Amino acid sequence: MINDSKQSFWEHMTPWIMNVTDDQNRLLFTLQFAAKVPSGQALYIPREGEAKNPLAEASG
């Protein structure tokens, strides 16, 4: 259960997009939602094939 009264703890609102596919990897529908993430625990998890740290690679 999230206690919204501790506002300083819940600083990050993270948008999520979930693609739902069938057995042949065809897109059926997309879900969009937001989740509150505790401060200091917001992590970027790259998809397979993505750079692990895209900001570091972009800066050279």
Secondary structure by P-SEA (a helix, b strand, c coil): ccccccccccccbbbbbbbbbcccccccccccbbbbbccccbbbbbcccccccaaaaaac
